[in-house]
């Protein structure tokens, strides 16, 4: 089977079951937890290490999830993935599931990067403005990057807006550097 089809098929299957069992919200939250867990370098190394047997990898992942209140469907899904030796695809499966759920619910992921954390009031205002502009629900992901100095970088789907002070300074440097 084509490697790129594997995560799509697994995530679509668990999505359909979660929808049928009316536990989509909980499994969606579980998949976000799994994605953040699998994005950790140490966990990726465990999943990708062929020396560590599958049973041990499963035990390690289960131990990391023990206090996370993971839904039974998600745990059964993980058991299936490990029993089929497909654990290296787990990050892609979680990403695909999250994307399917967002599409189903009409949610757009918006990533905003600022120099300093925004206040809750500013965060809500940004969420409202973007939701109104996109005419959809918005899931706002906030990141912080000191090097921006000020302003923000906004990413909505494939659209990227860099309104940071750092970007403006770099544009001025380019403009004045080539002119003189």
C-alpha positions in Angstrom: 0.0 0.0 0.0 1.2 3.5 -0.8 2.6 5.0 2.4 0.7 8.3 2.0 -2.6 6.5 1.9 -2.1 4.7 5.2 -2.6 7.7 7.6 -5.6 8.9 5.5 -7.4 5.6 5.7 -6.8 5.1 9.4 -7.8 8.7 10.3 -10.9 8.5 8.1 -12.0 5.3 9.7 -11.6 6.6 13.3 -13.3 9.8 12.2 -16.3 7.9 10.9 -16.6 5.8 14.0 -16.3 8.8 16.3 -19.0 10.5 14.4 -21.2 7.4 14.6 -20.6 7.0 18.3 -21.2 10.7 18.9 -17.8 11.2 20.6 -16.1 13.3 17.9 -15.4 16.2 20.2 -13.5 14.0 22.7 -11.5 12.1 20.1 -10.7 15.5 18.4 -9.2 16.7 21.7 -7.4 13.4 22.1 -5.9 13.7 18.7 -4.6 17.2 19.5 -3.0 15.7 22.6 -1.5 12.9 20.6 -0.2 15.3 17.9 1.5 17.5 20.6 2.9 14.3 22.2 4.3 13.0 18.9 5.8 16.3 18.0 8.2 15.9 20.9 11.6 14.8 19.7 12.1 12.2 22.3 8.7 10.5 21.5 9.5 10.6 17.8 12.8 8.9 18.4 11.0 6.1 20.4 8.4 5.6 17.6 11.1 5.6 14.9 13.6 3.4 16.7 13.5 -0.1 15.2 15.5 -1.5 18.2 12.6 -0.8 20.5 10.0 -3.6 20.1 6.4 -2.5 19.3 5.1 -3.7 22.7 7.5 -1.5 24.5 6.6 1.5 22.3 3.0 0.9 23.1 3.7 0.7 26.8 5.7 4.0 26.7 2.9 5.8 24.8 0.3 4.4 27.1 2.3 5.6 30.1 2.6 9.1 28.7 -1.2 9.2 28.2 -2.2 7.7 31.5 -3.3 11.0 33.2 -4.8 12.6 30.0 -8.3 11.1 30.3 -8.2 9.6 26.8 -11.4 8.3 25.3 -11.9 4.5 24.9 -12.2 4.8 21.2 -8.9 6.6 20.9 -7.2 4.0 23.1 -8.7 1.2 20.9 -7.5 3.1 17.8 -3.9 3.3 19.3 -4.0 -0.4 20.1 -5.0 -1.2 16.5 -2.2 1.0 15.1 0.4 -0.6 17.3 -0.8 -4.1 16.6 -0.5 -3.5 12.9 3.0 -1.9 13.3 1.8 1.4 11.9 2.9 3.6 14.8 5.3 5.6 12.7 2.2 7.0 10.9 0.6 8.2 14.2 1.5 11.9 13.8 0.1 12.0 10.2 -3.0 10.1 11.4 -3.6 12.6 14.2 -3.1 15.5 11.8 -5.4 14.0 9.2 -8.1 13.4 11.8 -7.9 16.9 13.1 -8.2 18.3 9.6 -11.2 16.1 8.8 -12.9 17.3 12.0 -12.2 20.9 11.3 -13.6 20.5 7.8 -16.6 18.7 9.1 -17.3 21.5 11.7 -16.4 24.4 9.5 -13.4 25.4 11.6 -10.4 27.4 10.3 -7.1 27.1 12.1 -5.5 30.5 12.4 -1.9 30.9 13.7 -0.9 34.2 15.0 2.7 34.9 16.0 3.5 37.9 18.1 6.5 39.3 20.0 4.7 39.0 23.3 1.6 37.1 24.4 -1.7 38.8 23.7 -4.2 39.7 26.3 -7.4 37.6 26.4 -9.3 40.6 25.2 -7.0 41.0 22.1 -7.1 37.3 21.4 -10.9 37.3 21.4 -11.0 40.4 19.2 -8.7 38.8 16.7 -10.8 35.6 16.7 -14.0 37.6 16.2 -12.5 39.7 13.3 -11.1 36.6 11.5 -14.3 34.6 12.1 -16.4 37.4 10.6 -14.0 37.8 7.6 -13.9 34.0 6.9 -17.5 33.4 7.8 -16.5 30.4 9.8 -15.5 29.3 13.3 -11.9 30.0 14.2 -9.5 28.0 16.2 -6.7 30.4 17.2 -3.2 29.2 17.8 -1.0 31.7 19.4 2.8 31.6 19.2 5.4 33.9 20.6 8.7 35.0 18.9 10.8 37.8 20.5 12.7 38.4 17.3 9.6 40.0 15.7 10.1 43.1 17.9 6.5 44.1 17.4 3.5 43.5 15.1 2.4 40.0 14.1 2.5 37.2 11.6 -0.9 35.7 10.7 -1.4 32.4 8.9 -4.8 31.4 7.7 -4.9 28.2 5.6 -2.5 29.1 2.7 -2.5 32.9 3.4 0.4 34.4 5.2 0.5 38.0 6.4 3.8 39.3 7.9 3.1 42.6 9.6 6.0 42.4 12.0 8.4 45.2 12.8 11.3 42.8 12.0 9.9 42.3 8.4 9.5 46.0 7.9 13.1 46.6 9.1 14.4 43.9 6.7 12.4 45.5 3.8 13.9 48.9 4.6 17.4 47.4 4.7 16.9 45.8 1.3 15.4 48.9 -0.2 18.1 51.3 1.1 20.9 48.8 0.7 20.3 48.4 -3.1 19.6 52.1 -3.7 22.8 53.4 -2.2 
